Amino acid sequence: DRDVGLSRVGLYAVLLAMIAFYLAPLESGLMTAFKTNEAFFSSTPFSPPGPGSATLQPWLEAWSRLQGPLTNLNGALFNSLLMAVPATVLSALLGSIAAYGLTNIDWRGQTVVLLLFVAGMFVPYQSVLVPLTRFWTIVDLPSLLAGVPFLAGRSGLIELAVTHTAYGIPICTVLFRAFYATLDESMLEAARLDGATVTGVYLKIVLPLS
């Protein structure tokens, strides 16, 4: 029992050391973020700020830069939301639909299509930079959105959102498919016997459970 206790103490000590090692950069960054410029140069990164060297000015300045002129919605924070929110929602929604078709509907070629989705997870960003640039140049999105000034001025963000959506669909599809494979088939079959269509089963049962 004593040997077991010592081995457990040693295990916890190693785990605590690993936690401290991986969290040290985060602690250093947080301590530095609350220091004045003078304290930053005169103290070690890991030491907390003293009574006279603590400040929130870096956080306030960063927040003000992120907001930008909110009156015309050109702030960095708004632009980030304009790109990230649609990309996240569309990736999840389209991935869910694809996963439903690959899990709960039988059709020929399912395995091949699934393999294509899996392969899409491993396409490196660097390999598509030039083709993507040429593609969006040919599409000329600013000209297509010329009649909508709000969107035309943010065509680059729309291009980023579409690109991130395309990259997010494969991983979302694989994750949703793993979950849909665990759904009780008798529940779905009962819905079909009650007259639910393929779309109805998805909208009323599968999607809410997602």
N, C-alpha and C positions, 0 to 999 in steps of 0.2 A: 504493500500500500504506500509505503514511503517513497519507493521508486516511482510509482505512478504519480504521486503528488509532485515530486521533483520534476518529472518529465512534463507534467502539465504546466508547472510554473515556468519551465524553460520555453515551452511552446507559446505561452502568453507573452513572455518577455520578447520573443522573436516577433510575434505579431504586433506588439506595441511599438517595437523599433521600426518595423516596416511602415506602420501607420504614421509614425512621426516623420519618417523619411519622405513619404509621399505628400504629407500635409505641410512640410516645412516651407516650400515655395509659396503656398497659399497664405500661410501665416505671415511670411515676409512681405508679400504684396499688400495684405491688409494693414499691417503695421505701418508700412511706408505710405499708404494712401491717406493716413490720418496725421501725417507729420508736415510741418512747415519745411520750406526749402532749407533753412538753416539747420534744422534738426535732421533732415535727410542726409546732409553732408557731414554732420558731426557725430552721428550715432550709427550703430550697426543695424543692418536691415531687420534683424529678428527682434530687436528691443522695442518695447511699446513706447509711444510718445509720452514725454514728461508733461507735468502740469502746464508749463508755459510753451510747449512745442506742439500741442494738439490743435488741429484745425479741420474744418469741414470744407474749406475753400476748394480743394481739388474736386470734391464730389459735386459741389454747387456749380463749378465751372463746367464740368463734364455734362451735367444735366442741362445747363443752359445751352450748350452747344448741340446737344442731342435734340432739344426741342426746336431750335431754329425759330424762324418767324411763323408762329402758329396761325397767323391771320391768312397766309396764303398757302399753308400746308406744304411748306418746303423743308421742314425740319428732317434731320437724319432719322429721328425716332419714327416719324410718320412714314418715311420712305421704307424703313426696315419692315414696319408692319404691313405696308402695302405689298411688299414682296413676299414676306414670310407667311402671313396668314393664308392668302389664297393658295400658295404652293403647298402648305401643310394640309389644308382642307381637301384640295383637289387630289393630292397624292393618296390620302387616306380613303377618299370616296371611290376613286377609280380603282385603287388597289383592292378595295373591298368587293367591288363589282366583279373584277377579274377573278378574284379568289373564289367567289361564289360560283362563277361559271366553270372553274377548274375543279371544284370539289363536289358540288351538289347537283350537277347536271352532267349526264353521260353523253359524250360525243366523240367522234373519231379525231385523233390527233391531239388529244389532251396532253399526253406526256411530252410531245414535241414542243407544244406551246409553253408548258411549264418549264421545260429546260431553257427555253429562250428567255423567260422571265428571270430565271436563276442566273443565266449568263449575263443578263443586263446589270446585275448587282456588281459584277467584277470589271465593268468597263471603266478604265481610269479616266478621270476628267481631262488629263493632259492630252489624251489621244483624240479628243473631240473638239478641242479648242478652235483649231483652224476650220474644220467643217462647220461648226456652229456659227463662227463668225461669218463665213461665206453664206450660210443659209439665211441668217438674219439680214445680211446685206441685200440678198436677192429679194427677200420678202418685203423689205423697206417698210417696216411697221409705222414709222412716223408719217409717211404719206397716206397709209391706209387709215390712220386715226386723225388725219388733219382736220376733220370736221368736229372732233371732240378735243378741244385744247387741253383740258385737264389730263386726258390720257396720252395725247400726243407728246406732251412735255415729259411724260414718264414712260416713254416707250422702252427705254433701257430696263426699267424695273419690271415691266411686263415680260420682256424677253427673259430676264432672270427667273421670274416666277414660273414661266412655262418650262424653262430648262430644268429647274429644280423639281418641278412636278414630274417631268419625264424621268428624272433620275430617281425620284422617290417611289414611283409606281412599282418597280420590281421588288424592293424590300418590303413594301406594304403588302403586296400580293402574297409573298411567301409567308409573312407573319399571319395575315388573315386566314390563309389557307390552312395553316397549322391549327388555328383555333376552330375553323369551320369543320375540320375533320373530326373534332371531338363532339360536335353537336349530336344530340339524340336523333337518330334517323326516324324513329317512330313518331316523334313530334312533328317532323317535317312531313312524314307520310300522312299523318292525321289531318294536317292542313290541306294537303292535296285531295284527300278524300272528301273534305268539306267543300271542295270546289275552288280552292285557291290556285291561281295560276303561278307560273314560275316567278314572274315579277311580284306577285302578291306575297308569295312565301318569303321572298327576299326583303320586301319593304316592311312587312308586318311581323316577321319573326327574326330573320337572320340579322338584318341591319340594326334593329333595336338591341339585340344581344351583343352587338359588336362594341 
